[in-house]
Amino acid sequence: MDVIVFSLSLLVFILGLAIFSNRARARQEIPFELKPNCLLTRWPLLFVTGPRSLFYFSKYWNIYTVFLAEHGYEVFTLHLPWKNAEQRKERFRQFLEQQEKNQRRFHLVLDAPTMEEFSDLLASRRSLSVISITELADVGAEDPRALSLKAYPIPKEVIEIPASSASLLLELSYSLHRQSTKNKKLASLNVLGANTKTALENSHRLLTRAQTLAEMDLRDSL
């Protein structure tokens, strides 16, 4: 009986931690000033979610999408299945197929593990809908694709995000997220913009990239 009570108590604690940490992270508000006169992209920015779990599912990209949208960029998020790799890849393939059929174009933004997950599909498909690829990665993270894959037919840039520790609650919850997804290669909280210490600095890195993409769109339209 004591074992059952302990197990139930532990389960309630874990579920409570998952719900609380997600709500706390999603409700974080970081004040920022708008940078004036930003050149806007012709095509929208599409952020793709990486693997999710009960410990990390809401507002996957945290401040990034709001920050860019407030600067006038058209921003969308593609929510893929939480964990199953095959389902995620198939859903992404179907999405690309649909966008190509409707002649829609966009700038793709994803984290390094998700880029690795879909690298073969992106390299082989040569989708006309994908104008560019922006990959967010931890500084010094090993890139297993660097030597194995041919050059991408799509303009691509990696934004390296310096390491920085987040709050104890976030780190604990994210550690459980890693264990839940059984994926130790997940992007760090810092890369995903969940760390309030560096979220704004990293958002400005993305804003700089967005303006570069806007210049590229402008050149292509001339």
Backbone as CSV, one residue per row, in Angstrom:
resi,resn,N_x,N_y,N_z,CA_x,CA_y,CA_z,C_x,C_y,C_z
1,MET,0.823,-1.204,0.000,0.000,0.000,0.000,0.863,1.263,0.000
2,ASP,1.940,1.233,0.833,2.831,2.389,0.897,3.491,2.663,-0.452
3,VAL,3.820,1.584,-1.163,4.451,1.738,-2.479,3.485,2.392,-3.465
4,ILE,2.224,1.992,-3.401,1.210,2.552,-4.295,0.998,4.034,-4.008
5,VAL,0.898,4.357,-2.714,0.714,5.759,-2.312,1.898,6.601,-2.758
6,PHE,3.110,6.061,-2.559,4.319,6.780,-2.976,4.346,6.986,-4.484
7,SER,3.989,5.943,-5.231,3.987,6.024,-6.699,2.981,7.052,-7.193
8,LEU,1.796,7.046,-6.575,0.767,8.021,-6.963,1.197,9.443,-6.618
9,SER,1.821,9.595,-5.469,2.301,10.916,-5.048,3.378,11.419,-5.998
10,LEU,4.267,10.510,-6.388,5.337,10.884,-7.315,4.769,11.270,-8.670
11,LEU,3.757,10.519,-9.117,3.121,10.812,-10.397,2.456,12.188,-10.376
12,VAL,1.747,12.484,-9.295,1.088,13.782,-9.146,2.112,14.903,-9.137
13,PHE,3.241,14.668,-8.444,4.302,15.677,-8.389,4.885,15.943,-9.772
14,ILE,5.152,14.876,-10.521,5.744,15.020,-11.853,4.791,15.736,-12.804
15,LEU,3.507,15.358,-12.767,2.508,16.017,-13.609,2.365,17.491,-13.228
16,GLY,2.390,17.756,-11.932,2.300,19.138,-11.465,3.490,19.956,-11.930
17,LEU,4.678,19.361,-11.852,5.894,20.032,-12.307,5.824,20.333,-13.798
18,ALA,5.338,19.355,-14.564,5.242,19.532,-16.018,4.295,20.675,-16.369
19,ILE,3.132,20.677,-15.750,2.131,21.717,-16.043,2.625,23.089,-15.586
20,PHE,3.173,23.147,-14.376,3.624,24.426,-13.827,4.774,25.008,-14.647
21,SER,5.758,24.169,-14.985,6.923,24.670,-15.714,6.546,25.151,-17.104
22,ASN,5.619,24.445,-17.772,5.172,24.877,-19.094,4.419,26.197,-19.022
23,ARG,3.535,26.324,-18.046,2.760,27.558,-17.900,3.659,28.727,-17.531
24,ALA,4.615,28.471,-16.636,5.529,29.532,-16.214,6.384,30.010,-17.391
25,ARG,6.881,29.072,-18.181,7.715,29.435,-19.329,6.899,30.165,-20.391
26,ALA,5.694,29.660,-20.670,4.855,30.259,-21.711,4.408,31.671,-21.348
27,ARG,4.296,31.941,-20.036,3.811,33.247,-19.590,4.931,34.264,-19.376
28,GLN,6.168,33.847,-19.618,7.287,34.779,-19.445,7.135,35.961,-20.405
29,GLU,7.247,37.140,-19.875,7.190,38.342,-20.692,8.502,39.106,-20.551
30,ILE,9.188,39.252,-21.657,10.460,39.963,-21.664,10.275,41.266,-22.436
31,PRO,10.323,42.397,-21.766,10.122,43.674,-22.463,11.262,43.960,-23.439
32,PHE,10.923,44.535,-24.571,11.955,44.888,-25.549,11.498,46.092,-26.360
33,GLU,12.476,46.810,-26.900,12.202,47.947,-27.763,12.326,47.511,-29.215
34,LEU,11.473,48.067,-30.058,11.510,47.715,-31.475,12.653,48.432,-32.176
35,LYS,13.318,47.722,-33.049,14.349,48.323,-33.880,13.668,48.953,-35.088
36,PRO,13.865,50.238,-35.323,13.134,50.907,-36.411,13.687,50.566,-37.795
37,ASN,12.833,50.765,-38.788,13.210,50.672,-40.205,13.800,49.322,-40.605
38,CYS,13.203,48.249,-40.118,13.669,46.914,-40.510,13.127,46.573,-41.900
39,LEU,14.013,46.111,-42.769,13.582,45.638,-44.080,12.876,44.300,-43.899
40,LEU,11.664,44.179,-44.429,10.859,42.980,-44.207,10.998,41.986,-45.360
41,THR,10.869,40.717,-45.030,10.961,39.668,-46.039,9.701,39.647,-46.906
42,ARG,9.894,39.248,-48.136,8.743,39.095,-49.036,7.951,37.844,-48.659
43,TRP,8.668,36.829,-48.203,8.044,35.545,-47.862,8.043,35.358,-46.353
44,PRO,7.065,34.645,-45.801,6.969,34.462,-44.341,8.099,33.610,-43.775
45,LEU,8.312,33.745,-42.481,9.265,32.926,-41.748,8.503,31.772,-41.102
46,LEU,8.916,30.556,-41.384,8.226,29.373,-40.854,9.114,28.662,-39.846
47,PHE,8.706,28.670,-38.587,9.418,27.964,-37.522,8.833,26.560,-37.375
48,VAL,9.700,25.572,-37.246,9.273,24.170,-37.116,9.571,23.678,-35.707
49,THR,8.607,23.034,-35.072,8.827,22.514,-33.718,9.651,21.233,-33.744
50,GLY,10.534,21.108,-32.765,11.281,19.881,-32.570,10.474,18.913,-31.727
51,PRO,11.082,17.831,-31.274,10.379,16.865,-30.426,9.844,17.535,-29.151
52,ARG,8.630,17.161,-28.764,8.006,17.726,-27.570,7.558,16.603,-26.635
53,SER,7.260,16.985,-25.418,6.761,16.035,-24.427,5.909,16.805,-23.433
54,LEU,5.409,16.104,-22.432,4.591,16.739,-21.406,5.372,17.814,-20.656
55,PHE,6.695,17.693,-20.658,7.543,18.641,-19.925,7.977,19.837,-20.772
56,TYR,7.726,19.779,-22.075,8.056,20.905,-22.950,7.196,20.798,-24.206
57,PHE,6.070,21.513,-24.193,5.196,21.422,-25.366,4.607,22.771,-25.773
58,SER,4.287,23.628,-24.827,3.663,24.903,-25.192,4.706,25.943,-25.568
59,LYS,4.354,26.769,-26.560,5.204,27.888,-26.979,6.642,27.421,-27.193
60,TYR,6.825,26.510,-28.122,8.120,25.858,-28.353,9.251,26.858,-28.563
61,TRP,8.974,27.922,-29.366,10.029,28.883,-29.704,10.037,30.115,-28.802
62,ASN,9.241,30.086,-27.747,9.277,31.130,-26.735,9.166,32.539,-27.318
63,ILE,10.113,33.431,-27.048,10.006,34.840,-27.435,10.244,35.083,-28.933
64,TYR,10.922,34.171,-29.611,11.385,34.438,-30.976,10.272,34.856,-31.935
65,THR,9.218,34.081,-31.989,8.164,34.365,-32.970,7.455,35.681,-32.666
66,VAL,7.230,35.955,-31.396,6.598,37.218,-31.002,7.503,38.396,-31.331
67,PHE,8.773,38.256,-31.025,9.755,39.318,-31.272,9.799,39.697,-32.750
68,LEU,9.855,38.699,-33.623,9.915,38.963,-35.066,8.590,39.506,-35.595
69,ALA,7.485,38.961,-35.086,6.168,39.436,-35.521,5.962,40.901,-35.129
70,GLU,6.415,41.275,-33.944,6.288,42.659,-33.493,7.114,43.603,-34.355
71,HIS,8.143,43.089,-34.988,8.958,43.902,-35.902,8.378,43.939,-37.313
72,GLY,7.233,43.305,-37.490,6.534,43.393,-38.768,6.654,42.195,-39.679
73,TYR,7.387,41.173,-39.251,7.570,39.991,-40.103,6.357,39.071,-40.004
74,GLU,6.058,38.415,-41.107,4.985,37.417,-41.119,5.586,36.102,-40.628
75,VAL,5.083,35.613,-39.504,5.685,34.455,-38.842,4.635,33.372,-38.608
76,PHE,5.000,32.137,-38.938,4.133,30.991,-38.685,4.933,29.902,-37.974
77,THR,4.225,29.019,-37.277,4.863,27.871,-36.631,4.200,26.595,-37.120
78,LEU,5.009,25.666,-37.596,4.513,24.352,-38.011,4.663,23.402,-36.827
79,HIS,3.526,22.977,-36.262,3.536,22.067,-35.124,3.504,20.624,-35.619
80,LEU,4.607,19.929,-35.458,4.707,18.536,-35.884,4.363,17.600,-34.727
81,PRO,4.112,16.306,-35.016,3.861,15.336,-33.942,4.952,15.389,-32.873
82,TRP,4.593,15.064,-31.667,5.490,15.258,-30.535,6.780,14.446,-30.609
83,LYS,6.680,13.121,-30.768,7.877,12.284,-30.589,8.197,11.368,-31.764
84,ASN,7.188,10.692,-32.299,7.423,9.653,-33.302,8.159,10.207,-34.522
85,ALA,9.384,9.746,-34.743,10.237,10.281,-35.804,9.630,10.066,-37.186
86,GLU,9.058,8.883,-37.406,8.474,8.592,-38.718,7.248,9.466,-38.984
87,GLN,6.422,9.650,-37.975,5.238,10.498,-38.133,5.636,11.955,-38.367
88,ARG,6.661,12.390,-37.665,7.138,13.770,-37.837,7.658,13.986,-39.265
89,LYS,8.440,13.047,-39.755,9.002,13.173,-41.094,7.914,13.115,-42.164
90,GLU,6.945,12.225,-41.975,5.861,12.108,-42.947,4.987,13.352,-42.950
91,ARG,4.715,13.890,-41.760,3.918,15.123,-41.678,4.655,16.286,-42.330
92,PHE,5.942,16.355,-42.171,6.731,17.422,-42.786,6.760,17.258,-44.295
93,ARG,6.894,16.022,-44.749,6.877,15.766,-46.197,5.533,16.174,-46.792
94,GLN,4.440,15.817,-46.122,3.113,16.183,-46.607,2.931,17.693,-46.639
95,PHE,3.476,18.352,-45.629,3.380,19.818,-45.579,4.107,20.440,-46.776
96,LEU,5.317,19.971,-47.055,6.063,20.499,-48.197,5.317,20.248,-49.500
97,GLU,4.771,19.076,-49.622,4.009,18.717,-50.824,2.815,19.646,-51.020
98,GLN,2.131,19.940,-49.925,0.967,20.828,-49.985,1.377,22.252,-50.367
99,GLN,2.478,22.723,-49.786,2.943,24.081,-50.086,3.397,24.201,-51.543
100,GLU,4.045,23.172,-52.026,4.496,23.174,-53.425,3.294,23.185,-54.373
101,LYS,2.293,22.406,-54.033,1.086,22.328,-54.864,0.386,23.683,-54.935
102,ASN,0.376,24.407,-53.811,-0.281,25.714,-53.757,0.654,26.867,-54.098
103,GLN,1.894,26.519,-54.503,2.899,27.502,-54.903,3.159,28.545,-53.817
104,ARG,3.225,28.074,-52.579,3.560,28.944,-51.457,5.046,28.818,-51.146
105,ARG,5.622,29.929,-50.703,7.054,29.939,-50.406,7.287,30.499,-49.010
106,PHE,8.409,30.114,-48.414,8.704,30.560,-47.057,10.185,30.363,-46.740
107,HIS,10.626,31.063,-45.696,11.963,30.887,-45.142,11.846,29.942,-43.949
108,LEU,12.579,28.848,-43.972,12.469,27.803,-42.959,13.429,28.061,-41.798
109,VAL,12.912,27.952,-40.567,13.735,28.117,-39.358,13.533,26.899,-38.467
110,LEU,14.643,26.257,-38.076,14.546,25.080,-37.203,15.802,24.960,-36.356
111,ASP,15.734,24.125,-35.320,16.920,23.908,-34.494,17.770,22.792,-35.095
112,ALA,18.993,22.666,-34.609,19.946,21.723,-35.198,19.472,20.264,-35.178
113,PRO,18.918,19.755,-34.067,18.444,18.366,-34.078,17.328,18.125,-35.098
114,THR,16.437,19.114,-35.265,15.362,18.972,-36.255,15.927,19.048,-37.662
115,MET,16.955,19.867,-37.848,17.622,19.942,-39.141,18.250,18.593,-39.491
116,GLU,18.877,17.983,-38.506,19.466,16.659,-38.723,18.382,15.627,-39.051
117,GLU,17.245,15.769,-38.387,16.121,14.856,-38.573,15.589,14.890,-40.003
118,PHE,15.559,16.084,-40.610,14.961,16.250,-41.936,15.978,16.576,-43.027
119,SER,17.257,16.454,-42.722,18.292,16.875,-43.669,18.232,16.112,-44.996
120,ASP,18.061,14.801,-44.913,18.013,14.000,-46.142,16.806,14.382,-47.008
121,LEU,15.667,14.596,-46.361,14.455,14.978,-47.081,14.628,16.326,-47.771
122,LEU,15.192,17.283,-47.067,15.378,18.625,-47.631,16.411,18.616,-48.757
123,ALA,17.479,17.836,-48.573,18.542,17.794,-49.575,18.095,17.108,-50.857
124,SER,17.268,16.081,-50.727,16.846,15.315,-51.901,15.631,15.914,-52.601
125,ARG,14.764,16.560,-51.827,13.511,17.051,-52.401,13.703,18.316,-53.240
126,ARG,14.633,19.172,-52.823,14.876,20.436,-53.527,13.575,21.213,-53.712
127,SER,12.861,21.374,-52.605,11.542,22.009,-52.646,11.620,23.461,-53.095
128,LEU,10.770,23.818,-54.055,10.707,25.198,-54.534,10.033,26.111,-53.513
129,SER,9.353,25.527,-52.537,8.684,26.329,-51.518,9.658,26.863,-50.469
130,VAL,10.755,26.149,-50.268,11.733,26.551,-49.253,12.736,27.515,-49.880
131,ILE,12.649,28.789,-49.494,13.531,29.819,-50.045,14.893,29.781,-49.386
132,SER,14.912,29.521,-48.085,16.168,29.479,-47.334,15.985,28.612,-46.093
133,ILE,17.096,28.240,-45.482,17.075,27.474,-44.237,17.927,28.206,-43.210
134,THR,17.355,28.424,-42.028,18.100,28.991,-40.905,18.097,27.964,-39.786
135,GLU,19.292,27.564,-39.383,19.433,26.531,-38.343,20.010,27.160,-37.079
136,LEU,19.338,26.942,-35.960,19.824,27.422,-34.674,20.504,26.280,-33.942
137,ALA,21.753,26.514,-33.515,22.526,25.434,-32.913,23.341,25.942,-31.735
138,ASP,23.627,25.041,-30.807,24.527,25.362,-29.703,25.947,25.513,-30.240
139,VAL,26.699,26.458,-29.696,28.079,26.665,-30.111,28.891,25.402,-29.859
140,GLY,29.641,24.981,-30.864,30.503,23.819,-30.708,29.816,22.489,-30.873
141,ALA,28.505,22.514,-31.147,27.794,21.249,-31.332,28.320,20.550,-32.579
142,GLU,28.620,19.296,-32.448,29.151,18.521,-33.581,28.083,18.371,-34.650
143,ASP,28.465,18.585,-35.891,27.538,18.462,-37.006,27.848,17.182,-37.776
144,PRO,27.114,16.091,-37.536,27.399,14.823,-38.200,27.114,14.849,-39.686
145,ARG,26.442,15.917,-40.153,26.093,15.986,-41.571,27.156,16.693,-42.393
146,ALA,28.112,17.344,-41.701,29.061,18.209,-42.401,29.843,17.467,-43.482
147,LEU,30.222,16.218,-43.197,31.027,15.465,-44.150,30.213,14.476,-44.967
148,SER,29.007,14.145,-44.495,28.244,13.075,-45.128,27.249,13.558,-46.177
149,LEU,26.818,14.813,-46.087,25.793,15.298,-47.003,26.367,16.226,-48.062
150,LYS,25.787,16.158,-49.234,26.178,17.059,-50.296,25.697,18.470,-49.972
151,ALA,26.260,19.448,-50.667,25.877,20.839,-50.427,24.383,21.028,-50.678
152,TYR,23.765,21.799,-49.817,22.334,22.028,-49.958,22.042,22.890,-51.178
153,PRO,20.987,22.544,-51.896,20.589,23.361,-53.046,19.850,24.630,-52.604
154,ILE,19.670,24.790,-51.284,18.921,25.913,-50.725,19.874,26.761,-49.884
155,PRO,19.831,28.103,-50.012,20.681,28.960,-49.163,20.463,28.645,-47.685
156,LYS,21.546,28.410,-46.965,21.437,27.956,-45.577,22.470,28.645,-44.707
157,GLU,22.048,28.971,-43.483,22.982,29.570,-42.521,22.723,28.990,-41.140
158,VAL,23.813,28.776,-40.400,23.719,28.281,-39.029,23.990,29.449,-38.083
159,ILE,23.050,29.680,-37.163,23.245,30.683,-36.118,23.657,29.946,-34.855
160,GLU,24.893,30.159,-34.427,25.390,29.487,-33.232,25.048,30.310,-31.992
161,ILE,24.430,29.660,-31.025,23.987,30.313,-29.798,24.923,29.927,-28.646
162,PRO,25.591,30.901,-28.008,26.493,30.600,-26.887,25.755,29.953,-25.722
163,ALA,26.468,29.127,-24.982,25.875,28.407,-23.860,25.620,29.337,-22.673
164,SER,24.548,29.058,-21.957,24.209,29.805,-20.742,23.165,29.005,-19.979
165,SER,23.318,28.911,-18.672,22.402,28.108,-17.866,21.106,28.860,-17.584
166,ALA,20.008,28.133,-17.561,18.695,28.711,-17.267,18.373,28.496,-15.791
167,SER,17.151,28.821,-15.389,16.752,28.655,-13.994,16.705,27.174,-13.620
168,LEU,16.793,26.899,-12.320,16.815,25.515,-11.838,15.552,24.766,-12.232
169,LEU,14.396,25.427,-12.121,13.126,24.787,-12.464,13.083,24.405,-13.939
170,LEU,13.505,25.329,-14.804,13.509,25.055,-16.238,14.476,23.931,-16.585
171,GLU,15.661,23.971,-15.984,16.663,22.947,-16.259,16.165,21.565,-15.818
172,LEU,15.506,21.503,-14.659,14.967,20.238,-14.162,13.878,19.713,-15.088
173,SER,12.953,20.584,-15.453,11.863,20.185,-16.329,12.395,19.749,-17.694
174,TYR,13.395,20.472,-18.211,13.934,20.137,-19.535,14.731,18.832,-19.500
175,SER,15.350,18.565,-18.362,16.053,17.293,-18.191,15.064,16.126,-18.277
176,LEU,13.906,16.296,-17.654,12.855,15.276,-17.742,12.313,15.182,-19.165
177,HIS,12.287,16.324,-19.861,11.863,16.334,-21.262,12.814,15.491,-22.121
178,ARG,14.108,15.648,-21.897,15.097,14.855,-22.638,14.895,13.361,-22.389
179,GLN,14.694,13.020,-21.134,14.491,11.609,-20.799,13.195,11.079,-21.391
180,SER,12.171,11.908,-21.390,10.873,11.495,-21.913,10.926,11.234,-23.418
181,THR,11.651,12.085,-24.131,11.756,11.925,-25.584,12.836,10.911,-25.974
182,LYS,13.650,10.526,-24.965,14.766,9.592,-25.201,15.701,10.130,-26.279
183,ASN,15.927,11.436,-26.199,16.767,12.101,-27.189,17.699,13.066,-26.468
184,LYS,18.961,12.704,-26.359,19.929,13.542,-25.663,20.499,14.644,-26.554
185,LYS,20.138,14.628,-27.830,20.672,15.614,-28.761,19.778,16.846,-28.915
186,LEU,18.758,16.952,-28.080,17.851,18.082,-28.201,18.587,19.407,-28.044
187,ALA,18.068,20.433,-28.713,18.641,21.769,-28.581,18.494,22.246,-27.143
188,SER,19.403,23.092,-26.711,19.360,23.590,-25.337,18.241,24.615,-25.163
189,LEU,17.908,24.878,-23.916,16.922,25.918,-23.612,17.378,27.267,-24.154
190,ASN,18.668,27.472,-24.155,19.229,28.731,-24.652,18.952,28.912,-26.139
191,VAL,19.116,27.841,-26.903,18.870,27.887,-28.347,17.403,28.176,-28.637
192,LEU,16.515,27.632,-27.816,15.079,27.773,-28.041,14.502,29.082,-27.512
193,GLY,15.347,29.913,-26.920,14.872,31.200,-26.424,14.145,31.116,-25.103
194,ALA,14.296,30.009,-24.374,13.589,29.828,-23.103,14.354,30.422,-21.926
195,ASN,15.636,30.697,-22.126,16.461,31.260,-21.066,16.297,32.781,-21.053
196,THR,15.676,33.294,-20.007,15.396,34.734,-19.956,16.668,35.581,-19.925
197,LYS,17.783,34.990,-19.513,19.039,35.741,-19.444,19.554,36.133,-20.834
198,THR,19.282,35.290,-21.804,19.859,35.512,-23.141,18.820,35.564,-24.258
199,ALA,17.547,35.424,-23.916,16.495,35.345,-24.941,16.475,36.565,-25.855
200,LEU,16.644,37.748,-25.280,16.584,38.968,-26.079,17.798,39.092,-26.992
201,GLU,18.953,38.753,-26.472,20.176,38.790,-27.283,20.065,37.839,-28.470
202,ASN,19.547,36.653,-28.214,19.392,35.672,-29.287,18.299,36.081,-30.270
203,SER,17.271,36.775,-29.777,16.220,37.280,-30.664,16.790,38.283,-31.654
204,HIS,17.719,39.094,-31.200,18.359,40.069,-32.093,19.225,39.363,-33.146
205,ARG,19.780,38.222,-32.794,20.527,37.434,-33.788,19.582,36.990,-34.916
206,LEU,18.399,36.568,-34.517,17.399,36.157,-35.504,16.909,37.346,-36.323
207,LEU,16.777,38.499,-35.687,16.340,39.698,-36.399,17.363,40.095,-37.459
208,THR,18.632,39.998,-37.122,19.692,40.279,-38.099,19.597,39.321,-39.277
209,ARG,19.360,38.053,-38.980,19.196,37.050,-40.038,17.975,37.363,-40.898
210,ALA,16.878,37.769,-40.279,15.653,38.088,-41.013,15.888,39.253,-41.981
211,GLN,16.653,40.236,-41.565,16.939,41.370,-42.450,17.828,40.947,-43.620
212,THR,18.733,40.003,-43.360,19.554,39.456,-44.447,18.677,38.724,-45.461
213,LEU,17.701,37.974,-44.953,16.772,37.268,-45.832,15.916,38.250,-46.615
214,ALA,15.549,39.365,-45.997,14.773,40.393,-46.678,15.559,40.997,-47.835
215,GLU,16.846,41.209,-47.627,17.713,41.720,-48.703,17.792,40.710,-49.837
216,MET,17.867,39.428,-49.475,17.907,38.376,-50.485,16.615,38.348,-51.295
217,ASP,15.478,38.478,-50.603,14.175,38.525,-51.295,14.111,39.709,-52.249
218,LEU,14.634,40.836,-51.807,14.596,42.047,-52.625,15.425,41.877,-53.884
219,ARG,16.620,41.301,-53.733,17.484,41.066,-54.903,16.811,40.114,-55.897
220,ASP,16.172,39.077,-55.373,15.538,38.082,-56.237,14.336,38.635,-56.983
221,SER,13.724,39.688,-56.427,12.531,40.251,-57.053,12.864,41.279,-58.139
222,LEU,14.124,41.691,-58.197,14.519,42.703,-59.187,14.730,42.087,-60.572
